[in-house]
Every structure is written in C-alpha cells, then in structure tokens.
C-alpha cells in the first residue's frame, strides 16, 4: 500500500528530500508520490509538518 499526499500539502518540499527512493516530486497542485516507486517506509509521512501524507 503506497503512501499518498492529500490536498492539505503546503508544497514545502520536506518529504521530497526525505524519500530514500526518490518517489516524490512536485505535481501541479502539490507534491505527489509515485505509487510504483514507493517502498512504503513511511519516512515522508513522519517528516511532513502538516500531516498531509498517509497510507493509501
């Protein structure tokens, strides 16, 4: 089950730098996680200052 970023994302970029496999990138509205690359480690969710990342 990959992680997803909700519309609560403030596009701070913290999660992108924390992802060990580079699965996070800036999308049109906010950052997005590539589900095929996500290894479900949860590092991004722990790093998100607004709690916008959760398990799908």
PDB file of N, CA, C, O and CB in Angstrom:
ATOM      1  N   UNK A   1       0.842  -1.171   0.000  1.00  0.00           N
ATOM      2  CA  UNK A   1       0.000   0.000   0.000  1.00  0.00           C
ATOM      3  C   UNK A   1       0.897   1.247   0.000  1.00  0.00           C
ATOM      4  O   UNK A   1       1.581   1.521   0.986  1.00  0.00           O
ATOM      5  CB  UNK A   1      -0.963  -0.009   1.224  1.00  0.00           C
ATOM      6  N   UNK A   2       0.890   1.974  -1.069  1.00  0.00           N
ATOM      7  CA  UNK A   2       1.712   3.175  -1.194  1.00  0.00           C
ATOM      8  C   UNK A   2       1.143   4.313  -0.345  1.00  0.00           C
ATOM      9  O   UNK A   2      -0.022   4.295   0.053  1.00  0.00           O
ATOM     10  CB  UNK A   2       1.808   3.607  -2.668  1.00  0.00           C
ATOM     11  N   UNK A   3       1.980   5.281  -0.087  1.00  0.00           N
ATOM     12  CA  UNK A   3       1.548   6.478   0.627  1.00  0.00           C
ATOM     13  C   UNK A   3       1.011   7.493  -0.379  1.00  0.00           C
ATOM     14  O   UNK A   3       1.397   7.477  -1.548  1.00  0.00           O
ATOM     15  CB  UNK A   3       2.715   7.086   1.457  1.00  0.00           C
ATOM     16  N   UNK A   4       0.133   8.364   0.071  1.00  0.00           N
ATOM     17  CA  UNK A   4      -0.432   9.409  -0.785  1.00  0.00           C
ATOM     18  C   UNK A   4      -0.349  10.745  -0.065  1.00  0.00           C
ATOM     19  O   UNK A   4      -0.316  10.805   1.164  1.00  0.00           O
ATOM     20  CB  UNK A   4      -1.902   9.084  -1.171  1.00  0.00           C
ATOM     21  N   UNK A   5      -0.317  11.818  -0.852  1.00  0.00           N
ATOM     22  CA  UNK A   5      -0.266  13.167  -0.309  1.00  0.00           C
ATOM     23  C   UNK A   5      -1.605  13.839  -0.584  1.00  0.00           C
ATOM     24  O   UNK A   5      -2.051  13.896  -1.730  1.00  0.00           O
ATOM     25  CB  UNK A   5       0.917  13.986  -0.925  1.00  0.00           C
ATOM     26  N   UNK A   6      -2.240  14.344   0.456  1.00  0.00           N
ATOM     27  CA  UNK A   6      -3.559  14.963   0.321  1.00  0.00           C
ATOM     28  C   UNK A   6      -3.457  16.420  -0.121  1.00  0.00           C
ATOM     29  O   UNK A   6      -2.364  16.971  -0.249  1.00  0.00           O
ATOM     30  CB  UNK A   6      -4.318  14.874   1.641  1.00  0.00           C
ATOM     31  N   UNK A   7      -4.603  17.022  -0.348  1.00  0.00           N
ATOM     32  CA  UNK A   7      -4.670  18.427  -0.736  1.00  0.00           C
ATOM     33  C   UNK A   7      -4.253  19.356   0.404  1.00  0.00           C
ATOM     34  O   UNK A   7      -4.153  20.567   0.207  1.00  0.00           O
ATOM     35  CB  UNK A   7      -6.076  18.772  -1.195  1.00  0.00           C
ATOM     36  N   UNK A   8      -4.013  18.807   1.582  1.00  0.00           N
ATOM     37  CA  UNK A   8      -3.534  19.616   2.710  1.00  0.00           C
ATOM     38  C   UNK A   8      -2.059  19.996   2.554  1.00  0.00           C
ATOM     39  O   UNK A   8      -1.539  20.809   3.318  1.00  0.00           O
ATOM     40  CB  UNK A   8      -3.736  18.857   4.025  1.00  0.00           C
ATOM     41  N   UNK A   9      -1.396  19.409   1.571  1.00  0.00           N
ATOM     42  CA  UNK A   9       0.025  19.676   1.305  1.00  0.00           C
ATOM     43  C   UNK A   9       0.246  21.166   1.046  1.00  0.00           C
ATOM     44  O   UNK A   9      -0.500  21.795   0.295  1.00  0.00           O
ATOM     45  CB  UNK A   9       0.522  18.843   0.096  1.00  0.00           C
ATOM     46  N   UNK A  10       1.277  21.717   1.677  1.00  0.00           N
ATOM     47  CA  UNK A  10       1.613  23.138   1.510  1.00  0.00           C
ATOM     48  C   UNK A  10       2.837  23.314   0.598  1.00  0.00           C
ATOM     49  O   UNK A  10       3.395  24.408   0.508  1.00  0.00           O
ATOM     50  CB  UNK A  10       1.879  23.789   2.887  1.00  0.00           C
ATOM     51  N   UNK A  11       3.244  22.241  -0.069  1.00  0.00           N
ATOM     52  CA  UNK A  11       4.360  22.247  -1.028  1.00  0.00           C
ATOM     53  C   UNK A  11       5.666  22.786  -0.444  1.00  0.00           C
ATOM     54  O   UNK A  11       6.374  23.560  -1.089  1.00  0.00           O
ATOM     55  CB  UNK A  11       3.986  23.069  -2.233  1.00  0.00           C
ATOM     56  N   UNK A  12       5.970  22.369   0.773  1.00  0.00           N
ATOM     57  CA  UNK A  12       7.207  22.815   1.412  1.00  0.00           C
ATOM     58  C   UNK A  12       8.423  22.055   0.906  1.00  0.00           C
ATOM     59  O   UNK A  12       9.543  22.562   0.982  1.00  0.00           O
ATOM     60  CB  UNK A  12       7.100  22.662   2.913  1.00  0.00           C
ATOM     61  N   UNK A  13       8.219  20.836   0.384  1.00  0.00           N
ATOM     62  CA  UNK A  13       9.312  20.047  -0.158  1.00  0.00           C
ATOM     63  C   UNK A  13      10.044  19.165   0.834  1.00  0.00           C
ATOM     64  O   UNK A  13      10.967  18.447   0.450  1.00  0.00           O
ATOM     65  CB  UNK A  13      10.273  20.939  -0.777  1.00  0.00           C
ATOM     66  N   UNK A  14       9.665  19.200   2.072  1.00  0.00           N
ATOM     67  CA  UNK A  14      10.352  18.400   3.090  1.00  0.00           C
ATOM     68  C   UNK A  14      10.322  16.919   2.749  1.00  0.00           C
ATOM     69  O   UNK A  14      11.339  16.236   2.870  1.00  0.00           O
ATOM     70  CB  UNK A  14       9.720  18.627   4.460  1.00  0.00           C
ATOM     71  N   UNK A  15       9.186  16.422   2.329  1.00  0.00           N
ATOM     72  CA  UNK A  15       9.039  14.994   2.039  1.00  0.00           C
ATOM     73  C   UNK A  15       9.925  14.539   0.888  1.00  0.00           C
ATOM     74  O   UNK A  15      10.478  13.439   0.926  1.00  0.00           O
ATOM     75  CB  UNK A  15       7.596  14.678   1.719  1.00  0.00           C
ATOM     76  N   UNK A  16      10.063  15.369  -0.125  1.00  0.00           N
ATOM     77  CA  UNK A  16      10.868  15.003  -1.294  1.00  0.00           C
ATOM     78  C   UNK A  16      12.307  14.691  -0.888  1.00  0.00           C
ATOM     79  O   UNK A  16      12.893  13.719  -1.365  1.00  0.00           O
ATOM     80  CB  UNK A  16      10.846  16.134  -2.339  1.00  0.00           C
ATOM     81  N   UNK A  17      12.868  15.504  -0.019  1.00  0.00           N
ATOM     82  CA  UNK A  17      14.236  15.292   0.435  1.00  0.00           C
ATOM     83  C   UNK A  17      14.400  14.103   1.353  1.00  0.00           C
ATOM     84  O   UNK A  17      15.499  13.562   1.472  1.00  0.00           O
ATOM     85  CB  UNK A  17      14.724  16.504   1.125  1.00  0.00           C
ATOM     86  N   UNK A  18      13.330  13.686   2.004  1.00  0.00           N
ATOM     87  CA  UNK A  18      13.398  12.567   2.944  1.00  0.00           C
ATOM     88  C   UNK A  18      13.193  11.207   2.282  1.00  0.00           C
ATOM     89  O   UNK A  18      13.594  10.189   2.845  1.00  0.00           O
ATOM     90  CB  UNK A  18      12.369  12.753   4.024  1.00  0.00           C
ATOM     91  N   UNK A  19      12.582  11.166   1.108  1.00  0.00           N
ATOM     92  CA  UNK A  19      12.274   9.889   0.452  1.00  0.00           C
ATOM     93  C   UNK A  19      13.559   9.184   0.012  1.00  0.00           C
ATOM     94  O   UNK A  19      14.323   9.737  -0.780  1.00  0.00           O
ATOM     95  CB  UNK A  19      11.345  10.116  -0.767  1.00  0.00           C
ATOM     96  N   UNK A  20      13.808   7.968   0.516  1.00  0.00           N
ATOM     97  CA  UNK A  20      15.056   7.268   0.194  1.00  0.00           C
ATOM     98  C   UNK A  20      15.115   6.723  -1.235  1.00  0.00           C
ATOM     99  O   UNK A  20      16.191   6.365  -1.714  1.00  0.00           O
ATOM    100  CB  UNK A  20      15.251   6.137   1.157  1.00  0.00           C
ATOM    101  N   UNK A  21      13.969   6.656  -1.921  1.00  0.00           N
ATOM    102  CA  UNK A  21      13.956   6.102  -3.279  1.00  0.00           C
ATOM    103  C   UNK A  21      13.559   7.123  -4.337  1.00  0.00           C
ATOM    104  O   UNK A  21      13.393   6.768  -5.504  1.00  0.00           O
ATOM    105  CB  UNK A  21      13.013   4.929  -3.341  1.00  0.00           C
ATOM    106  N   UNK A  22      13.404   8.381  -3.949  1.00  0.00           N
ATOM    107  CA  UNK A  22      13.084   9.433  -4.906  1.00  0.00           C
ATOM    108  C   UNK A  22      11.712   9.311  -5.530  1.00  0.00           C
ATOM    109  O   UNK A  22      11.530   9.674  -6.692  1.00  0.00           O
ATOM    110  CB  UNK A  22      14.094   9.448  -5.975  1.00  0.00           C
ATOM    111  N   UNK A  23      10.741   8.808  -4.784  1.00  0.00           N
ATOM    112  CA  UNK A  23       9.392   8.583  -5.313  1.00  0.00           C
ATOM    113  C   UNK A  23       8.510   9.827  -5.256  1.00  0.00           C
ATOM    114  O   UNK A  23       7.374   9.791  -5.728  1.00  0.00           O
ATOM    115  CB  UNK A  23       8.727   7.466  -4.551  1.00  0.00           C
ATOM    116  N   UNK A  24       9.006  10.920  -4.690  1.00  0.00           N
ATOM    117  CA  UNK A  24       8.189  12.122  -4.512  1.00  0.00           C
ATOM    118  C   UNK A  24       8.683  13.243  -5.416  1.00  0.00           C
ATOM    119  O   UNK A  24       9.881  13.506  -5.510  1.00  0.00           O
ATOM    120  CB  UNK A  24       8.206  12.578  -3.042  1.00  0.00           C
ATOM    121  N   UNK A  25       7.735  13.896  -6.078  1.00  0.00           N
ATOM    122  CA  UNK A  25       8.078  15.021  -6.945  1.00  0.00           C
ATOM    123  C   UNK A  25       6.968  16.061  -6.902  1.00  0.00           C
ATOM    124  O   UNK A  25       5.845  15.766  -6.492  1.00  0.00           O
ATOM    125  CB  UNK A  25       8.319  14.545  -8.397  1.00  0.00           C
ATOM    126  N   UNK A  26       7.288  17.278  -7.328  1.00  0.00           N
ATOM    127  CA  UNK A  26       6.312  18.365  -7.344  1.00  0.00           C
ATOM    128  C   UNK A  26       5.300  18.097  -8.453  1.00  0.00           C
ATOM    129  O   UNK A  26       5.670  17.867  -9.604  1.00  0.00           O
ATOM    130  CB  UNK A  26       7.009  19.747  -7.547  1.00  0.00           C
ATOM    131  N   UNK A  27       4.016  18.130  -8.092  1.00  0.00           N
ATOM    132  CA  UNK A  27       2.949  17.974  -9.065  1.00  0.00           C
ATOM    133  C   UNK A  27       2.349  19.329  -9.394  1.00  0.00           C
ATOM    134  O   UNK A  27       2.894  20.359  -8.998  1.00  0.00           O
ATOM    135  CB  UNK A  27       1.868  17.018  -8.544  1.00  0.00           C
ATOM    136  N   UNK A  28       1.242  19.343 -10.108  1.00  0.00           N
ATOM    137  CA  UNK A  28       0.592  20.599 -10.480  1.00  0.00           C
ATOM    138  C   UNK A  28       0.079  21.374  -9.268  1.00  0.00           C
ATOM    139  O   UNK A  28       0.316  22.576  -9.150  1.00  0.00           O
ATOM    140  CB  UNK A  28      -0.555  20.323 -11.430  1.00  0.00           C
ATOM    141  N   UNK A  29      -0.619  20.691  -8.376  1.00  0.00           N
ATOM    142  CA  UNK A  29      -1.216  21.356  -7.216  1.00  0.00           C
ATOM    143  C   UNK A  29      -0.380  21.215  -5.948  1.00  0.00           C
ATOM    144  O   UNK A  29      -0.345  22.127  -5.122  1.00  0.00           O
ATOM    145  CB  UNK A  29      -2.594  20.804  -6.967  1.00  0.00           C
ATOM    146  N   UNK A  30       0.287  20.088  -5.792  1.00  0.00           N
ATOM    147  CA  UNK A  30       1.120  19.815  -4.617  1.00  0.00           C
ATOM    148  C   UNK A  30       2.049  18.656  -4.933  1.00  0.00           C
ATOM    149  O   UNK A  30       2.016  18.121  -6.042  1.00  0.00           O
ATOM    150  CB  UNK A  30       0.247  19.496  -3.363  1.00  0.00           C
ATOM    151  N   UNK A  31       2.870  18.264  -3.983  1.00  0.00           N
ATOM    152  CA  UNK A  31       3.773  17.144  -4.194  1.00  0.00           C
ATOM    153  C   UNK A  31       2.978  15.859  -4.369  1.00  0.00           C
ATOM    154  O   UNK A  31       1.874  15.718  -3.844  1.00  0.00           O
ATOM    155  CB  UNK A  31       4.761  17.012  -3.025  1.00  0.00           C
ATOM    156  N   UNK A  32       3.564  14.917  -5.122  1.00  0.00           N
ATOM    157  CA  UNK A  32       2.902  13.646  -5.402  1.00  0.00           C
ATOM    158  C   UNK A  32       3.892  12.503  -5.195  1.00  0.00           C
ATOM    159  O   UNK A  32       5.103  12.676  -5.330  1.00  0.00           O
ATOM    160  CB  UNK A  32       2.331  13.624  -6.847  1.00  0.00           C
ATOM    161  N   UNK A  33       3.348  11.333  -4.864  1.00  0.00           N
ATOM    162  CA  UNK A  33       4.158  10.137  -4.659  1.00  0.00           C
ATOM    163  C   UNK A  33       3.879   9.159  -5.781  1.00  0.00           C
ATOM    164  O   UNK A  33       2.722   8.847  -6.064  1.00  0.00           O
ATOM    165  CB  UNK A  33       3.870   9.490  -3.280  1.00  0.00           C
ATOM    166  N   UNK A  34       4.945   8.665  -6.432  1.00  0.00           N
ATOM    167  CA  UNK A  34       4.805   7.648  -7.467  1.00  0.00           C
ATOM    168  C   UNK A  34       4.579   6.313  -6.770  1.00  0.00           C
ATOM    169  O   UNK A  34       5.494   5.770  -6.150  1.00  0.00           O
ATOM    170  CB  UNK A  34       6.065   7.598  -8.407  1.00  0.00           C
ATOM    171  N   UNK A  35       3.361   5.785  -6.870  1.00  0.00           N
ATOM    172  CA  UNK A  35       2.993   4.558  -6.169  1.00  0.00           C
ATOM    173  C   UNK A  35       3.846   3.369  -6.587  1.00  0.00           C
ATOM    174  O   UNK A  35       4.084   2.473  -5.776  1.00  0.00           O
ATOM    175  CB  UNK A  35       1.538   4.246  -6.411  1.00  0.00           C
ATOM    176  N   UNK A  36       4.308   3.339  -7.822  1.00  0.00           N
ATOM    177  CA  UNK A  36       5.126   2.226  -8.292  1.00  0.00           C
ATOM    178  C   UNK A  36       6.534   2.254  -7.705  1.00  0.00           C
ATOM    179  O   UNK A  36       7.185   1.214  -7.600  1.00  0.00           O
ATOM    180  CB  UNK A  36       5.202   2.245  -9.803  1.00  0.00           C
ATOM    181  N   UNK A  37       7.003   3.433  -7.325  1.00  0.00           N
ATOM    182  CA  UNK A  37       8.348   3.565  -6.751  1.00  0.00           C
ATOM    183  C   UNK A  37       8.352   3.529  -5.230  1.00  0.00           C
ATOM    184  O   UNK A  37       9.373   3.207  -4.623  1.00  0.00           O
ATOM    185  CB  UNK A  37       8.981   4.849  -7.220  1.00  0.00           C
ATOM    186  N   UNK A  38       7.228   3.855  -4.609  1.00  0.00           N
ATOM    187  CA  UNK A  38       7.119   3.930  -3.146  1.00  0.00           C
ATOM    188  C   UNK A  38       7.404   2.567  -2.516  1.00  0.00           C
ATOM    189  O   UNK A  38       6.840   1.552  -2.924  1.00  0.00           O
ATOM    190  CB  UNK A  38       5.714   4.426  -2.728  1.00  0.00           C
ATOM    191  N   UNK A  39       8.293   2.561  -1.511  1.00  0.00           N
ATOM    192  CA  UNK A  39       8.621   1.328  -0.797  1.00  0.00           C
ATOM    193  C   UNK A  39       7.913   1.248   0.557  1.00  0.00           C
ATOM    194  O   UNK A  39       8.212   0.380   1.377  1.00  0.00           O
ATOM    195  CB  UNK A  39      10.130   1.224  -0.600  1.00  0.00           C
ATOM    196  N   UNK A  40       6.973   2.166   0.774  1.00  0.00           N
ATOM    197  CA  UNK A  40       6.106   2.147   1.955  1.00  0.00           C
ATOM    198  C   UNK A  40       6.861   2.211   3.271  1.00  0.00           C
ATOM    199  O   UNK A  40       6.479   1.559   4.242  1.00  0.00           O
ATOM    200  CB  UNK A  40       5.264   0.916   1.938  1.00  0.00           C
ATOM    201  N   UNK A  41       7.930   2.995   3.306  1.00  0.00           N
ATOM    202  CA  UNK A  41       8.725   3.083   4.534  1.00  0.00           C
ATOM    203  C   UNK A  41       8.124   4.048   5.553  1.00  0.00           C
ATOM    204  O   UNK A  41       8.376   3.919   6.751  1.00  0.00           O
ATOM    205  CB  UNK A  41      10.139   3.514   4.202  1.00  0.00           C
ATOM    206  N   UNK A  42       7.320   5.025   5.080  1.00  0.00           N
ATOM    207  CA  UNK A  42       6.688   5.972   5.980  1.00  0.00           C
ATOM    208  C   UNK A  42       7.541   7.156   6.381  1.00  0.00           C
ATOM    209  O   UNK A  42       7.100   7.991   7.170  1.00  0.00           O
ATOM    210  CB  UNK A  42       6.269   5.275   7.182  1.00  0.00           C
ATOM    211  N   UNK A  43       8.738   7.248   5.862  1.00  0.00           N
ATOM    212  CA  UNK A  43       9.628   8.354   6.204  1.00  0.00           C
ATOM    213  C   UNK A  43       9.011   9.692   5.833  1.00  0.00           C
ATOM    214  O   UNK A  43       9.122  10.659   6.587  1.00  0.00           O
ATOM    215  CB  UNK A  43      10.974   8.189   5.507  1.00  0.00           C
ATOM    216  N   UNK A  44       8.369   9.753   4.690  1.00  0.00           N
ATOM    217  CA  UNK A  44       7.750  11.001   4.233  1.00  0.00           C
ATOM    218  C   UNK A  44       6.636  11.443   5.175  1.00  0.00           C
ATOM    219  O   UNK A  44       6.528  12.622   5.512  1.00  0.00           O
ATOM    220  CB  UNK A  44       7.198  10.834   2.813  1.00  0.00           C
ATOM    221  N   UNK A  45       5.813  10.495   5.595  1.00  0.00           N
ATOM    222  CA  UNK A  45       4.698  10.821   6.492  1.00  0.00           C
ATOM    223  C   UNK A  45       5.209  11.370   7.815  1.00  0.00           C
ATOM    224  O   UNK A  45       4.629  12.304   8.368  1.00  0.00           O
ATOM    225  CB  UNK A  45       3.824   9.583   6.739  1.00  0.00           C
ATOM    226  N   UNK A  46       6.281  10.800   8.319  1.00  0.00           N
ATOM    227  CA  UNK A  46       6.854  11.256   9.586  1.00  0.00           C
ATOM    228  C   UNK A  46       7.462  12.649   9.447  1.00  0.00           C
ATOM    229  O   UNK A  46       7.487  13.415  10.410  1.00  0.00           O
ATOM    230  CB  UNK A  46       7.916  10.266  10.077  1.00  0.00           C
ATOM    231  N   UNK A  47       7.951  12.979   8.257  1.00  0.00           N
ATOM    232  CA  UNK A  47       8.608  14.262   8.044  1.00  0.00           C
ATOM    233  C   UNK A  47       7.643  15.398   7.722  1.00  0.00           C
ATOM    234  O   UNK A  47       7.996  16.565   7.895  1.00  0.00           O
ATOM    235  CB  UNK A  47       9.603  14.134   6.940  1.00  0.00           C
ATOM    236  N   UNK A  48       6.446  15.087   7.264  1.00  0.00           N
ATOM    237  CA  UNK A  48       5.503  16.115   6.825  1.00  0.00           C
ATOM    238  C   UNK A  48       5.047  16.983   7.994  1.00  0.00           C
ATOM    239  O   UNK A  48       4.467  16.474   8.953  1.00  0.00           O
ATOM    240  CB  UNK A  48       4.293  15.471   6.147  1.00  0.00           C
ATOM    241  N   UNK A  49       5.306  18.304   7.922  1.00  0.00           N
ATOM    242  CA  UNK A  49       4.950  19.191   9.035  1.00  0.00           C
ATOM    243  C   UNK A  49       3.455  19.456   9.184  1.00  0.00           C
ATOM    244  O   UNK A  49       3.018  19.940  10.228  1.00  0.00           O
ATOM    245  CB  UNK A  49       5.650  20.490   8.869  1.00  0.00           C
ATOM    246  N   UNK A  50       2.663  19.147   8.155  1.00  0.00           N
ATOM    247  CA  UNK A  50       1.215  19.396   8.245  1.00  0.00           C
ATOM    248  C   UNK A  50       0.391  18.112   8.234  1.00  0.00           C
ATOM    249  O   UNK A  50      -0.838  18.177   8.204  1.00  0.00           O
ATOM    250  CB  UNK A  50       0.773  20.284   7.099  1.00  0.00           C
ATOM    251  N   UNK A  51       1.030  16.963   8.258  1.00  0.00           N
ATOM    252  CA  UNK A  51       0.310  15.689   8.305  1.00  0.00           C
ATOM    253  C   UNK A  51      -0.481  15.369   7.055  1.00  0.00           C
ATOM    254  O   UNK A  51      -1.542  14.750   7.128  1.00  0.00           O
ATOM    255  CB  UNK A  51      -0.608  15.684   9.460  1.00  0.00           C
ATOM    256  N   UNK A  52       0.036  15.793   5.893  1.00  0.00           N
ATOM    257  CA  UNK A  52      -0.694  15.617   4.638  1.00  0.00           C
ATOM    258  C   UNK A  52      -0.423  14.279   3.962  1.00  0.00           C
ATOM    259  O   UNK A  52      -0.981  14.000   2.901  1.00  0.00           O
ATOM    260  CB  UNK A  52      -0.347  16.727   3.694  1.00  0.00           C
ATOM    261  N   UNK A  53       0.425  13.452   4.561  1.00  0.00           N
ATOM    262  CA  UNK A  53       0.784  12.179   3.939  1.00  0.00           C
ATOM    263  C   UNK A  53       0.274  11.016   4.787  1.00  0.00           C
ATOM    264  O   UNK A  53       0.466  10.977   6.003  1.00  0.00           O
ATOM    265  CB  UNK A  53       2.315  12.077   3.749  1.00  0.00           C
ATOM    266  N   UNK A  54      -0.387  10.062   4.107  1.00  0.00           N
ATOM    267  CA  UNK A  54      -0.914   8.907   4.831  1.00  0.00           C
ATOM    268  C   UNK A  54      -0.854   7.677   3.931  1.00  0.00           C
ATOM    269  O   UNK A  54      -0.691   7.791   2.717  1.00  0.00           O
ATOM    270  CB  UNK A  54      -2.370   9.167   5.310  1.00  0.00           C
ATOM    271  N   UNK A  55      -0.987   6.501   4.540  1.00  0.00           N
ATOM    272  CA  UNK A  55      -1.038   5.252   3.781  1.00  0.00           C
ATOM    273  C   UNK A  55      -2.345   5.226   3.009  1.00  0.00           C
ATOM    274  O   UNK A  55      -3.397   5.609   3.520  1.00  0.00           O
ATOM    275  CB  UNK A  55      -0.912   4.001   4.718  1.00  0.00           C
ATOM    276  N   UNK A  56      -2.258   4.772   1.783  1.00  0.00           N
ATOM    277  CA  UNK A  56      -3.448   4.730   0.916  1.00  0.00           C
ATOM    278  C   UNK A  56      -4.438   3.699   1.386  1.00  0.00           C
ATOM    279  O   UNK A  56      -5.493   3.532   0.773  1.00  0.00           O
ATOM    280  CB  UNK A  56      -3.057   4.437  -0.520  1.00  0.00           C
TER     281      UNK A  56
END
